[in-house]
């Protein structure tokens, strides 16, 4: 006689088969079975409120992975946990990056399977930062981007279970940090000492205002001002007197200049007449030349007479002999 099958076993087998079918459909439908993924850890200093498991991980706005888990501490297997190791609580977030999705979007230069390439990308400025995914819901995502020159701050050893991607504070966190530094500087300012110094300065000003020396100095300044006013009036009187004297003096100078000009004109006319008199063709010069010629002829005649009388002294008695004269 055949053994009867238990309905419970049949039901359990059917339920198990359905569960396996659902899991297979979920795995195959999501594509996880044929994906190449790599997990990293990011430590955030501030609050991660708004970040959810499954939130997007984007590179320059393109989704390349998702958030796997958000922790309060991470046991790296070497030493104390994050909470006990430092006074500043850092929130570790495990992210998963899909290498196939990166290749689909054309990012083939970064091979996540090569740790050296990932370390080179971090050295060149690869950093993780929280960003707002929706202003209405306040949900966050993790943005991966290149920030050359940004400091690489690591929170765990390099040989730990997860490779760490350094993080940067958000803009709001940076503003909070700047405000905190400003408040710290304000706290260091000694307001009481400044107030005491101001009170002492006011008291000194009050004493100076009430001092007799200041009153004497003000009176002296008043006397000096009156003296300056008298000096200014005297200068104005002297200026008016000089103006009255300069008027007749200027008229006399003008008359003298007029007479000098007339004398200069007469001198020019005299010189012109002298030039005309001494010209080569002037009558006076011609007559003078003629007179000089006549005087020369008379002088020659007298010289010949003197020579004749010298040779013939008796000529004064007998007279001139025509024969000798002919000779």
C-alpha positions as CSV (number, residue, x, y, z in Angstrom):
1,X,0.0,0.0,0.0
2,X,1.4,3.4,-1.1
3,X,2.3,6.0,1.6
4,X,0.1,9.1,1.6
5,X,1.8,12.5,1.0
6,X,1.4,15.1,3.8
7,X,-0.5,18.2,2.7
8,X,1.8,20.3,4.9
9,X,4.9,19.2,3.1
10,X,3.3,19.9,-0.2
11,X,2.2,23.4,0.9
12,X,5.7,24.2,2.3
13,X,7.3,23.1,-0.9
14,X,4.9,25.2,-2.9
15,X,5.5,28.3,-0.7
16,X,9.3,27.8,-0.9
17,X,9.2,27.4,-4.7
18,X,7.2,30.7,-4.9
19,X,9.7,32.5,-2.6
20,X,12.6,31.3,-4.7
21,X,10.8,32.4,-7.8
22,X,10.1,35.9,-6.3
23,X,13.8,36.2,-5.2
24,X,15.0,35.1,-8.6
25,X,12.7,37.5,-10.4
26,X,13.8,40.4,-8.1
27,X,17.5,39.6,-8.6
28,X,17.3,39.0,-12.3
29,X,14.9,42.0,-12.8
30,X,17.2,44.4,-11.0
31,X,20.2,43.1,-12.9
32,X,22.3,42.6,-9.7
33,X,23.4,39.2,-10.8
34,X,25.3,40.6,-13.8
35,X,26.6,43.8,-12.3
36,X,30.1,44.7,-11.1
37,X,29.9,46.8,-8.0
38,X,32.4,48.3,-5.6
39,X,31.7,49.5,-2.1
40,X,33.4,52.5,-0.4
41,X,32.9,54.4,2.8
42,X,32.5,58.1,3.3
43,X,32.7,59.8,6.7
44,X,30.6,62.9,7.2
45,X,31.2,65.4,10.1
46,X,27.8,67.0,10.1
47,X,24.2,65.7,10.2
48,X,23.0,63.3,7.5
49,X,19.4,64.0,8.2
50,X,17.6,63.6,4.8
51,X,20.0,60.9,3.5
52,X,18.2,57.6,3.1
53,X,19.4,54.0,2.3
54,X,19.0,53.6,-1.5
55,X,19.7,57.4,-2.1
56,X,21.5,58.1,-5.3
57,X,25.2,58.5,-5.6
58,X,26.0,60.8,-8.5
59,X,29.1,61.9,-10.4
60,X,28.6,65.4,-11.7
61,X,24.8,64.8,-11.6
62,X,24.9,61.4,-13.3
63,X,23.7,58.5,-11.1
64,X,26.4,55.8,-10.8
65,X,25.4,54.1,-7.6
66,X,23.4,54.2,-4.3
67,X,23.7,54.4,-0.6
68,X,23.9,50.9,1.0
69,X,23.9,51.8,4.7
70,X,24.2,54.7,7.2
71,X,26.0,53.9,10.4
72,X,27.0,55.6,13.7
73,X,30.3,53.8,13.9
74,X,32.3,51.4,11.8
75,X,34.4,48.7,13.2
76,X,37.4,48.6,10.9
77,X,38.8,45.5,12.6
78,X,41.8,47.3,13.9
79,X,41.5,49.1,17.2
80,X,38.4,51.0,18.7
81,X,35.4,52.1,16.7
82,X,34.9,55.6,15.3
83,X,32.8,56.7,18.2
84,X,35.5,55.8,20.7
85,X,38.5,56.9,18.7
86,X,37.7,60.6,18.3
87,X,35.7,63.2,20.2
88,X,34.2,64.4,16.9
89,X,31.4,62.0,15.8
90,X,31.8,61.1,12.1
91,X,28.9,59.3,10.4
92,X,30.2,56.5,8.1
93,X,28.1,55.9,5.0
94,X,28.6,52.9,2.9
95,X,28.1,53.5,-0.8
96,X,28.0,51.1,-3.7
97,X,29.2,52.3,-7.2
98,X,28.1,50.3,-10.3
99,X,31.0,49.9,-12.7
100,X,28.7,48.8,-15.5
101,X,26.5,51.9,-15.1
102,X,29.7,54.1,-15.3
103,X,30.7,52.3,-18.5
104,X,27.2,52.8,-19.9
105,X,27.5,56.5,-19.4
106,X,30.8,56.6,-21.1
107,X,33.1,56.9,-18.0
108,X,35.6,54.2,-19.0
109,X,38.8,55.9,-17.8
110,X,38.1,55.1,-14.1
111,X,38.5,51.4,-13.4
112,X,37.1,50.9,-9.9
113,X,38.5,47.3,-9.8
114,X,42.1,48.8,-9.8
115,X,42.8,50.3,-6.3
116,X,45.8,52.3,-7.7
117,X,43.5,54.1,-10.2
118,X,41.0,55.0,-7.4
119,X,43.8,56.3,-5.2
120,X,45.1,58.4,-8.2
121,X,41.6,59.8,-8.6
122,X,41.5,60.7,-4.9
123,X,44.9,62.3,-5.1
124,X,43.6,64.4,-8.1
125,X,40.7,65.7,-6.0
126,X,37.9,63.1,-6.0
127,X,35.7,64.0,-3.0
128,X,32.2,63.1,-1.7
129,X,29.7,65.8,-0.6
130,X,26.1,65.8,0.6
131,X,23.8,67.6,-1.8
132,X,20.0,68.4,-1.7
133,X,18.0,66.2,-4.1
134,X,14.7,68.0,-3.5
135,X,14.0,71.2,-1.7
136,X,10.4,70.2,-1.0
137,X,11.2,66.9,0.7
138,X,14.7,67.8,2.0
139,X,16.1,64.5,0.7
140,X,19.9,64.3,0.2
141,X,22.1,62.4,-2.1
142,X,25.9,61.9,-2.3
143,X,27.7,63.9,-5.0
144,X,31.1,62.8,-6.2
145,X,33.1,65.4,-8.0
146,X,36.7,66.5,-8.7
147,X,37.9,69.3,-6.3
148,X,41.6,69.8,-7.1
149,X,43.5,71.3,-4.2
150,X,40.9,70.2,-1.6
151,X,42.5,68.6,1.5
152,X,42.1,64.8,1.7
153,X,41.0,64.0,5.3
154,X,40.8,60.3,6.1
155,X,39.1,58.9,9.2
156,X,40.4,55.3,9.1
157,X,43.5,53.4,8.0
158,X,44.2,52.6,4.4
159,X,44.3,48.9,4.9
160,X,40.8,48.6,6.3
161,X,37.9,46.7,5.0
162,X,36.5,49.6,2.9
163,X,38.4,52.0,0.8
164,X,37.6,55.5,1.9
165,X,36.6,58.5,-0.3
166,X,37.4,61.8,1.5
167,X,34.5,64.2,2.0
168,X,33.9,67.9,1.9
169,X,31.5,69.9,4.1
170,X,28.3,71.3,2.5
171,X,28.0,75.0,1.8
172,X,25.7,75.3,4.9
173,X,28.2,73.6,7.1
174,X,30.9,75.9,5.8
175,X,28.7,78.9,6.6
176,X,28.1,77.5,10.1
177,X,31.9,76.9,10.6
178,X,32.6,80.5,9.5
179,X,29.9,81.8,11.9
180,X,31.3,79.7,14.7
181,X,34.8,81.1,14.1
182,X,33.4,84.7,14.1
183,X,31.6,84.1,17.4
184,X,34.7,82.7,18.9
185,X,36.6,85.8,17.8
186,X,33.9,88.0,19.3
187,X,34.1,86.0,22.5
188,X,37.8,86.7,22.7
189,X,37.2,90.4,22.5
190,X,37.5,92.0,26.0
191,X,34.3,94.1,25.9
192,X,34.7,95.1,29.6
193,X,38.1,96.4,29.0
194,X,37.0,98.3,25.9
195,X,34.1,99.8,27.9
196,X,36.5,100.9,30.7
197,X,38.8,102.4,28.2
198,X,35.9,104.3,26.6
199,X,34.8,105.6,30.0
200,X,38.3,106.7,30.9
201,X,38.6,108.5,27.5
202,X,35.3,110.3,28.2
203,X,36.4,111.3,31.7
204,X,39.6,112.7,30.2
205,X,37.7,114.7,27.7
206,X,35.4,116.0,30.4
207,X,38.4,117.1,32.6
208,X,40.0,118.8,29.6
209,X,36.8,120.7,28.8
210,X,36.6,121.9,32.4
211,X,40.3,122.7,32.8
212,X,41.3,126.4,33.3
213,X,44.2,126.0,30.8
214,X,41.7,125.2,28.1
215,X,39.7,128.3,29.0
216,X,42.9,130.5,29.0
217,X,43.8,129.0,25.6
218,X,40.4,129.8,24.2
219,X,40.7,133.4,25.5
220,X,44.2,133.7,24.0
221,X,42.9,132.5,20.7
222,X,40.1,135.1,20.9
223,X,42.7,137.9,21.5
224,X,44.8,136.5,18.7
225,X,41.8,136.6,16.4
226,X,41.2,140.2,17.3
227,X,44.9,141.1,16.6
228,X,44.6,139.4,13.2
229,X,41.5,141.4,12.4
230,X,43.3,144.6,13.3
231,X,46.3,143.6,11.2
232,X,44.0,142.8,8.3
233,X,42.3,146.2,8.6
234,X,45.7,147.9,8.6
235,X,46.8,146.0,5.5
236,X,43.6,147.1,3.7
237,X,44.3,150.7,4.7
238,X,47.8,150.6,3.3
239,X,46.6,149.0,0.1
240,X,44.1,151.7,-0.4
241,X,46.8,154.4,0.2
242,X,49.1,152.7,-2.3
243,X,46.3,152.7,-4.8
244,X,45.8,156.4,-4.4
245,X,49.5,157.1,-4.8
246,X,50.0,154.8,-7.8
247,X,47.4,156.7,-9.8
248,X,49.3,160.0,-10.2
249,X,52.6,158.2,-10.4
250,X,51.3,156.2,-13.3
251,X,50.2,159.4,-15.1
252,X,53.7,161.0,-14.6
253,X,55.3,157.8,-15.9
254,X,53.0,158.0,-19.0
255,X,53.9,161.7,-19.6
256,X,57.7,160.9,-19.3
257,X,57.3,158.1,-21.7
258,X,55.5,160.3,-24.2
259,X,58.3,163.0,-24.0
260,X,60.9,160.3,-24.4
261,X,59.2,159.1,-27.5
262,X,59.1,162.6,-29.0
263,X,62.8,163.1,-28.3
264,X,63.6,159.8,-29.9
265,X,61.6,160.8,-33.0
266,X,63.6,164.2,-33.2
267,X,66.9,162.4,-32.9
268,X,65.9,160.0,-35.7
269,X,65.1,163.1,-38.0
270,X,68.5,164.7,-37.1
271,X,70.4,161.6,-37.9
272,X,68.5,161.3,-41.2
273,X,69.6,164.9,-42.1
274,X,73.2,164.1,-41.2
275,X,73.1,161.0,-43.4
276,X,71.7,163.2,-46.3
277,X,74.5,165.7,-45.8
278,X,77.3,163.2,-45.8
279,X,76.0,161.3,-48.8
280,X,78.5,161.0,-51.8
281,X,76.2,163.1,-54.1
282,X,75.4,165.8,-51.5
283,X,76.1,169.5,-52.6
284,X,78.0,170.4,-49.5
285,X,80.4,167.5,-49.9
286,X,80.9,168.4,-53.6
287,X,81.7,172.0,-52.7
288,X,84.1,170.9,-50.1
289,X,85.9,168.7,-52.6
290,X,86.2,171.5,-55.1
291,X,87.6,173.9,-52.4
292,X,90.1,171.3,-51.4
293,X,91.2,170.9,-55.1
294,X,91.6,174.7,-55.4
295,X,93.6,174.9,-52.2
296,X,95.9,172.2,-53.6
297,X,96.5,174.1,-56.8
298,X,97.3,177.3,-54.9
299,X,99.7,175.4,-52.7
300,X,101.5,174.1,-55.8
301,X,101.8,177.6,-57.3
302,X,103.3,178.9,-54.0
303,X,105.7,176.1,-54.0
304,X,106.9,176.8,-57.5
305,X,107.3,180.5,-56.7
306,X,109.3,179.7,-53.6
307,X,111.6,177.4,-55.7
308,X,112.1,180.2,-58.3
309,X,113.0,182.8,-55.7
310,X,115.3,180.4,-54.1
311,X,117.2,180.0,-57.4
312,X,116.9,183.7,-58.5
313,X,117.0,185.9,-55.4
314,X,117.5,189.0,-57.4
315,X,114.3,188.6,-59.2
316,X,112.6,190.6,-56.5
317,X,114.7,193.6,-57.7
318,X,115.1,193.2,-61.5
319,X,112.0,191.3,-62.1
320,X,111.5,188.1,-63.8
321,X,113.5,187.3,-66.9
322,X,111.4,185.9,-69.6
323,X,114.4,184.0,-71.1
324,X,115.1,182.3,-67.9
325,X,111.5,181.8,-67.4
326,X,111.4,180.2,-70.8
327,X,114.3,178.0,-69.8
